[in-house]
Amino acid sequence: MARGVSYKGLWQRAMLDSLRKLDPRVQYRNPVMFVVEVGTLVTLLMSIDPGLFGGPPQPGARAYDVLVTVILVVTLLFANFAEALAEGRGRAQAASLRRTKAETIAHRIDEAGAAAGDVPASQLQKGDVVRVEAGELIPADGEIVRGVASIDESAITGESAPVIREAGGDFSSVTGGTRVLSDWIEMRVEQEPGKSFLDRMIALVEGAERQKSPNELALTVLLAALTLIFLIVIDTLPPLAGYLHAHLSVATLIALLVCLIPTTIGALLSAIGIAGMDRVIRFNIIAKSGKAVEAAGDVDTLILDKTGTITLGNRMAARFLPMPTVDQARFVHAALLASHHDDTPEGKSIVVLAEREGEQVEGQEMDGATQIAFSAETRRSGVVLKDGREISKGAVDVIRRMAERAGSAVPAELDTFTEEIARSGGTPLAVIEDGQVLGVIHLKDIIKPGMQERFAALRRMGIHTIMVTGDNPLTAATIAREAGVDDFIAEAKPEDKMRRIREEQAEGRLVAMTGDGTNDAPALAQADVGLAMNSGTSAAKEAGNMVDLDSDPTKLIEVVSIGKQLLITRGAITTFSIANDVAKYFAIIPAMFVTAVPVLSALNVMHLTSPQSAILSALIFNALIIPALIPLALRGVRYRPMGATEMLQRNILLYGLGGVVLPFIGIKLIDLALTAMGLARI
């Protein structure tokens, strides 16, 4: 539920919208409910003039027609309420987002950085360059071209912690409606007027703006076809009734039609789709279409980056391996000194591990020391102590060359330890002091907690997982084995992702992947489900069909689960809808012809009081089951990872069998209530 929106207000708005949706111009988009509305109009006219369609009216015909009309109106209102409630939740989300889109003044500048005049943010054009100072709202979506700043994105992501955005790299994208907290930035507007990311978010969460997905369209066509078939069936009944000398009123035929056509799923279909997108939004993910959510439910292959998704993203020190001639304590202490001023996660982890083994920096040991900063060129870091000793740690090949230049022998164990660490999936970091190799530090990628269980669950869903990493094949294989992924791509380049996606799709599989950089954009666009990070570039966000506002790559797994839940919910309610029609046949068909064909009384297994009571009871049950299923449609069927066969069996047993049994009980109870009220023999 969006902040500041009460359930009471939501329900009141949905009730009003239920009345507005009775407009035939709205109803015609749902073929099933449109037929119900036409039938309601006919019974309403018959309630006014029972002899409208010829022939003398039967005793009690007006009261019967009025009751049928009332029940049909309630059926329509319940169906409209389900959709209106789902749309209302989307509007509540949109209202919350609109509050972040206040009219902002943008400070335009020219290419030289000189002021070019202030304009309202709504008048900015694509390509304009603006300057945003601390405390000001960012007026539009764009890319930072100069500067670095701390930005509060809580209005968009809900996260209170500020983020750093700077020119260049994959973290230069900014979103309109967020606020600069410190420093300043100059940004180039990358959006067309009225088409900002925030505008798209508002449109997407508005239920009324939702476009039907291909899956939903296909089901709509199927429901329309079933409705047409039953219209033809009902059209053949009057001649049959005339031959059997049985009386069938128009209201009875309409009641039969409404009970036979799939009104339950027809009433809830739209609400299920809207609620599926709403569940994605609650995970702080914006889906650009319902198709993207449903495609996630059909995904066969999941491509995930290793760093930050499967692993924590930082290699941590796991153990110290000294050379045979070097004392363990001396090596650990040297590693501690070399990492004392190292603020990288790896350096900090070495300090923590050394202190855990009992080593400490002694007294004034670091006074007057000079830090050797890490650089991509030297690939090492360390310290020069005030007594002249130089201690460095770095890549094995760099440390080897340093020892050779110093004229020192390189221990054979250096290669042994390096190969051992590489085979285990770790990274070796050698330590040298004044030309002597002291040992190797084992840096290890830490698998995120619970990843093995999550990949096992995906495997039970039938989803093939692929890890993408720039690591060498040996390291990649070890991480893949520890994490439990099915396959991996080592030493991966952007084109490798694209090639693998196309290979999977060529074999008929649907592929999902995550990305945040411009180099990920082609693969995101190629994938059936592309989850772009909000912290990434505009190119990545434009290419993906989903955007994660929290920039958490592991959410792709949740997206798949939500997509499957959407498909399962639709399948479960469709199964239930068709199954409960079976019970209604047993209620209405015998009631319609039992007088003319007494043998049909054998089918009256519910022993309903009268033909009128049977028809009214089935019609009332048909209306009441819709609001009863609204919570399930909005919440979704609980999803459990399982195979397709097991899932089908579960749906048939739970919703198929339940859909048959429940109407028998419900219709009988309603019949008893109508009998008690004296309405069973109108």
C-alpha positions in Angstrom: 0.0 0.0 0.0 1.4 3.4 -1.0 2.2 5.7 1.9 -0.6 7.9 3.0 -3.4 5.9 1.3 -6.0 4.3 3.6 -7.8 1.1 2.9 -11.1 2.9 3.6 -10.4 5.5 0.9 -9.3 2.8 -1.5 -12.4 0.8 -1.1 -14.7 3.9 -1.4 -13.0 4.9 -4.7 -13.3 1.3 -6.0 -17.0 1.3 -5.2 -17.6 4.5 -7.1 -15.5 3.2 -10.0 -17.6 0.0 -10.1 -20.6 2.1 -11.0 -18.7 4.1 -13.6 -17.5 0.9 -15.2 -21.1 -0.1 -16.0 -20.7 2.2 -19.0 -21.0 -0.1 -22.1 -18.0 1.7 -23.6 -15.9 0.3 -20.8 -17.5 -3.1 -20.6 -17.1 -4.0 -24.3 -13.4 -4.5 -23.7 -14.3 -7.6 -21.6 -16.4 -9.8 -23.9 -17.7 -12.0 -21.1 -18.9 -9.2 -18.8 -20.3 -7.3 -21.8 -22.6 -10.3 -22.6 -23.6 -10.2 -18.9 -24.4 -6.5 -19.1 -26.5 -7.0 -22.3 -28.4 -9.8 -20.6 -29.0 -7.5 -17.5 -30.4 -4.8 -19.8 -32.8 -7.4 -21.3 -34.0 -8.7 -17.9 -34.4 -5.1 -16.7 -36.7 -4.3 -19.7 -38.7 -7.5 -19.0 -39.1 -6.4 -15.3 -40.7 -3.3 -16.6 -42.8 -5.1 -19.2 -43.1 -8.9 -18.7 -44.8 -9.3 -22.0 -42.1 -7.5 -24.0 -41.0 -10.5 -25.9 -44.5 -11.8 -26.7 -46.8 -14.3 -25.1 -48.8 -13.8 -21.9 -46.6 -13.4 -18.8 -46.4 -16.3 -16.4 -47.6 -15.9 -12.8 -44.8 -14.3 -10.7 -42.8 -13.5 -13.9 -42.2 -9.9 -12.9 -40.9 -10.7 -9.5 -38.7 -13.5 -11.0 -37.3 -11.1 -13.6 -36.6 -8.4 -11.0 -34.7 -10.9 -8.9 -32.6 -12.1 -11.9 -31.9 -8.5 -12.8 -30.8 -7.6 -9.3 -28.5 -10.6 -9.2 -27.0 -9.8 -12.6 -26.4 -6.2 -11.6 -24.6 -7.3 -8.4 -22.5 -9.7 -10.6 -21.4 -6.8 -12.8 -20.6 -4.6 -9.8 -18.6 -7.3 -8.1 -16.6 -7.9 -11.3 -16.1 -4.1 -11.8 -15.1 -3.8 -8.1 -12.3 -6.4 -8.5 -10.7 -4.5 -11.4 -11.3 -1.1 -9.8 -9.7 -2.2 -6.5 -6.6 -3.5 -8.4 -6.4 -0.2 -10.4 -7.0 1.8 -7.2 -3.9 0.3 -5.6 -1.9 1.4 -8.7 -3.4 4.9 -8.5 -2.4 5.1 -4.9 1.2 4.2 -5.9 1.0 6.9 -8.7 -0.3 9.5 -6.3 2.6 8.9 -4.0 5.0 9.2 -6.9 3.3 12.4 -8.2 4.1 14.1 -4.9 7.8 13.8 -5.8 7.2 15.5 -9.1 6.9 19.1 -8.0 7.4 21.9 -10.5 11.1 22.6 -10.3 13.2 25.5 -11.7 16.1 24.3 -13.8 19.3 26.4 -14.1 20.4 26.0 -17.7 24.0 26.5 -18.7 25.8 26.6 -22.0 28.6 24.3 -23.1 31.2 26.7 -21.5 29.4 26.5 -18.2 27.9 30.0 -18.3 24.4 30.6 -17.1 21.8 30.4 -19.9 18.7 31.3 -18.0 16.3 29.6 -15.6 13.2 27.7 -16.9 10.6 25.5 -15.4 11.6 21.8 -15.5 8.6 21.0 -17.7 10.1 23.2 -20.5 13.5 21.5 -20.6 14.4 19.9 -24.0 16.5 16.8 -24.6 20.1 17.9 -24.8 19.8 20.9 -22.4 22.6 21.1 -19.9 21.6 22.2 -16.3 23.5 22.8 -13.1 22.1 21.5 -9.8 23.5 22.7 -6.5 23.2 21.1 -3.0 19.7 21.1 -1.7 18.0 21.4 -5.1 15.8 18.8 -6.9 17.2 17.3 -10.1 14.7 18.6 -12.7 14.9 15.8 -15.3 16.4 12.4 -16.2 19.9 12.7 -17.5 23.6 12.0 -17.4 26.1 13.8 -15.3 28.7 15.5 -17.6 30.7 17.3 -14.8 30.9 17.0 -11.1 30.2 14.5 -8.3 27.5 14.7 -5.7 25.7 12.8 -2.9 22.1 12.3 -4.0 19.0 11.4 -2.0 16.9 9.0 -4.2 14.5 8.0 -1.4 11.6 9.6 -3.2 12.1 7.1 -6.0 13.6 4.0 -4.4 12.4 4.3 -0.8 16.0 3.9 0.4 17.1 6.5 3.0 20.8 6.1 2.4 22.2 8.6 -0.2 24.2 7.4 -3.2 27.2 8.9 -5.0 26.8 9.9 -8.6 29.6 11.2 -10.8 30.5 12.0 -14.4 31.8 9.0 -16.4 31.4 5.3 -15.8 28.3 3.4 -15.1 27.0 5.5 -12.2 26.4 8.8 -14.0 22.7 8.5 -14.5 20.3 10.6 -12.4 16.5 10.7 -12.1 14.2 13.6 -12.1 12.6 14.2 -8.7 15.7 13.2 -6.6 17.6 15.7 -4.6 21.3 16.7 -4.5 22.5 16.6 -0.9 26.1 17.8 -1.3 28.4 19.4 -3.8 27.1 20.0 -7.4 26.6 18.4 -10.7 26.1 19.5 -14.3 23.9 17.2 -16.2 22.6 16.8 -19.8 18.9 16.1 -20.1 18.2 12.7 -21.8 14.4 12.8 -21.9 11.8 14.2 -24.1 9.3 16.6 -22.4 6.7 14.6 -20.4 8.6 11.3 -20.9 10.8 11.2 -17.8 11.4 8.0 -15.9 9.1 9.4 -13.2 6.3 10.0 -15.8 6.7 6.5 -17.1 6.6 5.1 -13.5 3.3 6.9 -12.9 1.8 5.7 -16.1 2.9 2.1 -15.5 1.5 1.9 -12.0 -1.9 3.4 -13.1 -4.1 0.4 -13.6 -6.1 2.2 -16.3 -2.9 2.7 -18.4 -2.0 -1.0 -18.3 -1.9 -2.8 -21.6 -2.9 -6.4 -21.8 -0.1 -8.9 -22.2 -0.1 -11.4 -25.1 -0.9 -14.2 -22.6 -3.9 -12.3 -21.2 -5.0 -11.4 -24.7 -4.9 -15.0 -25.7 -7.0 -16.0 -22.7 -9.4 -13.1 -23.5 -9.9 -14.5 -27.0 -10.5 -18.0 -25.6 -13.1 -16.7 -23.1 -14.8 -14.8 -25.9 -14.9 -18.0 -28.0 -16.4 -19.9 -25.2 -19.0 -17.2 -24.7 -19.9 -17.3 -28.4 -20.2 -21.1 -28.2 -22.6 -20.9 -25.3 -24.6 -18.2 -26.9 -25.2 -20.6 -29.8 -26.1 -23.4 -27.4 -28.6 -21.2 -25.6 -30.1 -20.1 -28.9 -30.9 -23.7 -29.7 -32.8 -24.3 -26.4 -36.1 -22.5 -27.2 -36.9 -24.8 -30.2 -36.0 -27.8 -28.0 -38.2 -26.5 -25.2 -41.1 -26.0 -27.6 -40.7 -29.5 -28.9 -40.8 -30.8 -25.3 -43.7 -28.5 -24.4 -41.5 -26.9 -21.6 -41.7 -23.3 -20.8 -38.4 -21.4 -20.8 -38.5 -17.7 -20.1 -36.0 -15.2 -21.5 -34.8 -14.5 -18.0 -34.1 -18.2 -17.4 -32.2 -18.5 -20.7 -30.1 -15.4 -19.7 -29.5 -16.8 -16.2 -28.3 -20.1 -17.8 -26.0 -18.3 -20.2 -24.4 -16.2 -17.4 -23.9 -19.4 -15.3 -22.4 -21.3 -18.3 -20.0 -18.7 -19.6 -16.7 -18.3 -17.6 -17.9 -15.3 -15.7 -15.6 -15.9 -12.7 -12.3 -15.7 -14.6 -13.8 -13.1 -17.0 -14.5 -10.9 -14.0 -11.1 -11.4 -12.3 -8.8 -11.6 -15.4 -7.9 -7.9 -15.5 -7.5 -7.7 -11.7 -5.0 -10.6 -11.7 -2.8 -8.9 -14.3 -2.9 -5.5 -12.6 -2.1 -7.1 -9.2 0.9 -9.0 -10.7 2.4 -5.7 -11.8 1.5 -4.2 -8.4 3.5 -7.0 -6.7 6.5 -6.2 -8.8 6.2 -2.5 -7.9 6.2 -3.5 -4.2 9.6 -4.9 -4.7 10.7 -1.5 -6.0 10.8 -2.7 -9.6 9.1 -0.9 -12.4 8.0 -3.2 -15.2 7.5 -1.4 -18.5 4.7 -3.7 -19.5 2.6 -6.6 -18.3 4.3 -8.7 -20.9 7.6 -8.4 -19.1 6.1 -9.7 -15.8 4.5 -12.7 -17.6 7.7 -13.4 -19.6 9.5 -13.6 -16.3 7.1 -16.4 -15.3 8.0 -18.4 -18.4 11.8 -17.9 -18.2 13.9 -20.9 -18.9 17.4 -19.5 -18.6 18.7 -17.0 -16.0 22.0 -15.1 -16.7 23.5 -13.5 -13.6 26.8 -11.6 -13.0 29.0 -13.1 -10.4 30.2 -10.0 -8.6 27.6 -8.4 -6.5 24.9 -10.9 -7.5 26.2 -14.3 -6.5 29.1 -13.1 -4.4 29.3 -10.2 -2.1 31.5 -8.4 -4.6 34.6 -8.0 -2.4 37.3 -10.7 -2.1 38.1 -11.3 1.5 41.3 -12.7 3.1 40.8 -16.3 4.0 44.2 -17.6 5.1 48.0 -16.9 5.2 50.4 -19.3 3.5 54.0 -18.5 4.5 57.0 -19.8 2.5 58.7 -22.8 4.3 61.7 -20.7 5.5 59.5 -17.9 6.8 58.0 -17.9 10.3 54.2 -17.7 10.3 54.1 -14.7 12.7 56.6 -12.7 10.7 54.6 -13.2 7.5 51.3 -12.3 9.1 52.8 -9.2 10.7 54.3 -8.1 7.4 51.0 -8.5 5.7 49.4 -6.4 8.4 51.9 -3.6 8.0 51.5 -3.6 4.2 47.7 -3.4 4.6 47.5 -0.9 7.5 46.8 2.1 5.3 44.9 0.1 2.7 41.2 1.2 2.7 40.1 -1.3 0.1 37.8 -4.1 1.3 40.6 -6.6 0.5 43.1 -4.6 2.6 40.7 -4.2 5.5 40.0 -8.0 5.5 43.7 -8.7 5.7 44.0 -6.5 8.7 41.0 -8.2 10.4 42.4 -11.7 9.7 45.9 -10.7 10.9 44.5 -9.3 14.2 42.4 -12.4 14.6 45.7 -14.4 14.5 47.0 -12.2 17.3 49.1 -9.7 15.4 49.0 -6.0 16.2 50.8 -2.9 15.0 53.3 -2.2 17.8 53.6 1.3 19.4 55.2 3.8 17.0 55.9 1.2 14.3 54.0 3.1 11.6 55.3 6.5 12.5 57.1 8.1 9.6 56.0 5.3 7.3 55.3 6.1 3.6 52.3 4.4 1.9 52.7 2.8 -1.5 49.3 3.3 -3.1 47.9 0.7 -5.4 47.7 1.6 -9.1 46.5 -0.4 -12.1 50.0 0.0 -13.6 52.0 -1.3 -10.7 49.4 -3.8 -9.5 50.8 -3.6 -6.0 50.5 -1.6 -2.7 52.4 -1.5 0.5 54.5 0.6 2.9 58.1 1.9 3.3 58.8 2.0 7.1 60.9 4.7 8.7 63.8 2.2 9.1 63.9 1.8 5.3 62.2 -1.6 5.0 59.8 -1.9 2.1 56.9 -4.3 2.3 54.6 -4.8 -0.7 51.7 -7.1 -1.6 50.4 -7.6 -5.1 49.8 -9.9 -8.0 52.0 -12.9 -8.0 53.8 -12.1 -11.3 54.6 -8.6 -10.1 56.0 -9.8 -6.8 58.0 -12.5 -8.7 59.6 -9.9 -10.9 60.5 -7.7 -7.9 62.2 -10.7 -6.2 64.1 -11.5 -9.4 65.3 -7.9 -9.8 66.5 -8.0 -6.2 68.5 -11.1 -7.0 66.6 -13.3 -4.6 65.6 -16.9 -5.3 61.9 -17.4 -5.9 60.6 -20.3 -3.8 59.0 -23.1 -5.7 56.2 -23.0 -3.2 55.0 -19.7 -4.7 53.8 -21.5 -7.8 52.4 -24.4 -5.7 50.4 -22.0 -3.4 49.2 -20.0 -6.4 47.9 -23.0 -8.3 46.2 -24.3 -5.1 44.4 -21.0 -4.5 43.4 -20.7 -8.1 42.0 -24.2 -8.1 39.9 -23.4 -5.1 38.4 -20.4 -6.9 40.4 -17.8 -4.9 42.9 -15.1 -5.8 46.5 -15.3 -4.6 48.2 -12.1 -3.3 51.9 -12.4 -2.7 53.9 -10.5 -0.1 57.5 -9.4 -0.4 59.9 -7.6 2.1 63.1 -6.1 0.8 63.2 -8.5 -2.2 62.4 -11.7 -0.2 59.0 -13.4 -0.9 57.4 -14.1 2.4 54.2 -15.9 1.4 50.8 -15.8 -0.2 47.5 -14.4 1.1 44.5 -16.4 -0.1 41.7 -13.9 -1.1 38.3 -15.6 -1.5 35.0 -14.6 -3.2 32.3 -14.9 -0.5 29.1 -16.5 -1.8 26.1 -14.6 -0.6 24.2 -16.4 2.2 21.3 -18.6 0.9 22.4 -18.5 -2.8 22.8 -22.3 -3.0 19.2 -22.8 -1.7 17.9 -20.2 -4.2 19.6 -21.8 -7.1 18.3 -25.2 -6.0 14.8 -23.7 -6.0 15.3 -22.3 -9.5 16.4 -25.7 -10.6 13.2 -27.2 -9.2 11.3 -24.7 -11.3 13.1 -26.0 -14.4 15.2 -22.8 -14.8 18.8 -23.2 -16.1 21.2 -20.7 -14.3 24.3 -19.2 -16.0 27.0 -17.2 -14.1 28.9 -14.6 -16.1 32.3 -13.5 -14.8 35.6 -12.0 -16.0 37.5 -14.6 -13.9 39.6 -17.3 -15.5 37.8 -20.6 -16.2 39.4 -22.4 -13.2 38.2 -19.7 -10.7 34.8 -19.5 -12.4 34.3 -23.2 -12.2 35.0 -23.3 -8.5 32.6 -20.3 -7.7 29.9 -21.9 -9.9 30.3 -25.2 -8.0 30.1 -23.5 -4.6 27.1 -21.3 -5.5 25.2 -24.2 -7.2 24.7 -22.6 -10.7 24.3 -24.9 -13.6 26.8 -23.2 -16.0 29.2 -20.3 -16.3 30.8 -18.0 -18.9 34.4 -17.2 -17.9 36.5 -14.3 -19.0 33.3 -12.9 -20.4 33.1 -9.8 -22.6 29.8 -8.0 -23.5 29.6 -9.8 -26.9 29.8 -13.1 -25.0 26.6 -12.4 -23.1 24.8 -11.4 -26.3 26.0 -14.6 -28.1 24.8 -16.8 -25.3 21.4 -15.2 -25.1 20.9 -15.7 -28.8 22.0 -19.3 -28.6 19.5 -20.0 -25.8 16.7 -18.2 -27.7 17.5 -20.1 -30.9 16.8 -23.3 -28.9 13.3 -21.9 -27.9 14.2 -20.7 -24.4 13.2 -17.5 -22.8 16.1 -15.7 -21.2 16.4 -13.2 -18.3 19.5 -11.2 -17.3 20.5 -8.1 -15.3 22.8 -5.2 -16.2 23.7 -1.6 -15.4 26.3 -0.4 -17.9 26.1 0.9 -21.4 27.9 -2.2 -22.5 25.1 -4.3 -21.1 22.4 -2.4 -23.1 22.5 -4.7 -26.2 22.2 -7.9 -24.1 19.4 -6.3 -22.0 17.5 -5.4 -25.2 18.0 -8.9 -26.6 16.9 -10.8 -23.5 13.2 -11.6 -23.0 13.4 -10.1 -19.5 16.1 -7.4 -19.0 16.3 -6.1 -15.5 18.3 -2.8 -15.5 19.7 -1.2 -12.4 18.5 2.3 -11.6 22.0 3.3 -10.6 23.2 2.4 -14.1 23.3 4.3 -17.3 20.3 5.7 -19.2 21.2 3.3 -22.1 20.8 0.3 -19.8 17.5 1.5 -18.4 16.1 2.2 -21.8 17.2 -1.2 -23.1 15.7 -3.2 -20.2 12.0 -3.9 -19.9 12.3 -3.7 -16.1 14.1 -1.2 -13.8 15.1 -2.1 -10.3 15.0 1.1 -8.2 17.1 -0.4 -5.5 19.8 -1.6 -8.0 19.9 -5.1 -6.5 20.8 -7.6 -9.2 19.6 -10.6 -7.1 16.0 -9.3 -7.5 15.9 -11.0 -10.8 15.2 -14.2 -8.9 12.2 -12.5 -7.2 11.0 -11.2 -10.5 10.9 -14.8 -11.9 9.0 -15.9 -8.8 6.4 -13.1 -9.2 6.0 -13.9 -12.8 5.4 -17.5 -12.1 3.0 -16.6 -9.3 1.0 -14.4 -11.8 0.7 -17.3 -14.3 -0.2 -19.8 -11.6 -2.8 -17.5 -10.1 -4.4 -17.0 -13.5 -4.3 -20.7 -14.2 -5.7 -21.6 -10.8 -8.7 -19.3 -11.0 -9.3 -20.3 -14.6 -9.3 -24.0 -13.5 -11.7 -23.1 -10.6 -14.0 -21.1 -12.9 -14.4 -23.9 -15.4 -14.8 -26.5 -12.7 -17.5 -24.7 -10.8 -19.5 -24.4 -14.0 -19.9 -28.2 -13.9 -21.8 -28.0 -10.6 -24.0 -25.2 -12.0 -25.0 -27.5 -14.9 -26.4 -30.0 -12.3 -28.4 -27.2 -10.7 -29.9 -25.5 -13.7 -30.3 -28.1 -16.5 -32.5 -30.5 -14.6 -34.5 -27.6 -13.2 -35.3 -26.3 -16.7 -36.6 -29.5 -18.2 -37.6 -31.7 -15.3 -41.3 -31.0 -15.9 -41.2 -32.0 -19.5 -38.6 -34.8 -19.1 -39.1 -36.3 -15.6 -36.2 -38.7 -16.0 -33.9 -35.6 -15.6 -34.9 -35.5 -12.0 -32.2 -38.1 -11.5 -29.6 -35.4 -12.2 -31.1 -33.2 -9.5 -28.5 -34.5 -7.0 -28.8 -31.4 -4.9 -32.5 -31.9 -4.4 -33.2 -28.2 -4.9 -36.7 -26.9 -3.9 -37.9 -25.7 -7.3 -36.8 -24.9 -10.8 -36.9 -21.1 -9.9 -34.9 -21.7 -6.7 -32.3 -23.8 -8.6 -31.8 -21.0 -11.2 -31.7 -18.2 -8.6 -29.4 -20.2 -6.3 -26.9 -20.9 -9.1 -27.0 -17.3 -10.2 -26.5 -15.9 -6.7 -23.6 -18.3 -6.2 -22.1 -17.2 -9.5 -22.2 -13.6 -8.2 -20.9 -14.3 -4.7 -17.9 -16.3 -5.8 -16.4 -13.3 -7.5 -15.8 -11.1 -4.4 -14.8 -14.3 -2.5 -11.9 -14.8 -5.0 -10.9 -11.1 -5.1 -8.3 -11.5 -2.2 -6.8 -14.5 -4.0 -6.6 -12.6 -7.3 -4.9 -9.6 -5.7 -2.6 -11.5 -3.4 -1.8 -14.3 -5.8 -1.7 -18.0 -5.3 1.2 -19.0 -3.0 4.0 -20.1 -5.2 6.2 -23.0 -4.3 9.1 -24.1 -6.6 8.0 -27.4 -8.3 7.9 -29.0 -11.7 5.3 -28.4 -14.3 3.6 -31.8 -13.8 3.5 -31.5 -10.1 2.1 -28.0 -10.4 -0.6 -29.2 -12.8 -1.6 -32.0 -10.5 -1.8 -29.6 -7.5 -4.0 -27.1 -9.5 -6.4 -29.9 -10.6 -6.7 -31.3 -7.1 -7.0 -28.1 -5.2 -8.8 -25.7 -7.6 -10.3 -28.2 -10.0 -11.8 -30.5 -7.4 -12.5 -27.5 -5.1 -14.3 -25.8 -8.0 -16.6 -28.7 -8.4 -17.3 -29.4 -4.7 -17.8 -25.8 -3.4 -20.7 -24.9 -5.7 -22.6 -28.0 -4.7 -22.4 -26.9 -1.1 -22.9 -23.2 -1.8 -25.9 -23.6 -4.2 -27.6 -25.9 -1.7 -27.2 -23.5 1.2 -28.5 -20.6 -0.9 -31.5 -22.8 -1.9 -32.3 -23.4 1.7 -32.1 -19.7 2.4 -34.4 -18.8 -0.5 -36.8 -21.5 0.7 -36.8 -20.0 4.2 -37.5 -16.6 2.8 -40.4 -17.8 0.7 -38.6 -17.0 -2.6 -38.1 -20.6 -3.8 -41.4 -20.8 -5.8 -41.8 -17.4 -7.4 
